[in-house]
Amino acid sequence: MESLPHAQPRKSTVAVVRWSKRPAENPVVRFILLSIFGLILCLFLMIFMPGLRSGGTVALFTLAFATLLTIPTISGQRTFMRGLTRRVNDTIAEVTDSPGDHLSVRDFRRMVKSGEQLPLLVGGVAGLNLQVERLAVVEPNAPQKWLAVFTVVAPENGAASFDRLVAAAIDADPGAAGTTAS
């Protein structure tokens, strides 16, 4: 139940996908923390295992420990991003009626980092943009909230045509798309 004004998208946008991300989910941060923990664990194990009492063995143990425990995080993030990208691509194909307009996972990640807009054509008419926005969060350690949105921008000329196109797309009969009038 979020009634805060900054947690809601703007009036000219339609939310496609919402997700949140905790700051500790970053694989680099996780790898560093696990490396420190692995080093402490190795130092403790040195008491009981004399084979761990060399610098190379300590470094190898620390890196192997951190790597083995970080790999599931990276794999989980890749799977999560593939799922988000698939949902966004399905929505793009549905709205634009053009299955060729789809994002790769790399393009979607770039949009998340940069905040750039992807212009889309609806029936050959420009006026729809896809953008990923980061929503403001009040608490300092709260998860970051992200939102992929479609922004509707009326064309500079032909606004009436664009309105008719949107109305026709809403009222269109899915079975009548392949028929032609003679």
Buried (B, 14 or more C-beta within 10 A) or exposed (E): EEEEEEBEBEEEBEEBBBBEBEEEBEBEEBBEBBBEBBBEBBEEBBEEEEEBEEEEBBEEBBBEBBEEBBEEBEEEBEEEBEEBBBBBBEBBBEBBBBEEBBBEBEEBBBBBEEEEBBEBEBEEEEBBBBBBBEBEBEEEEEBBBBBBBBBBEEEEEEEEEBEEBBEEEEEEEEEEEEEEEE
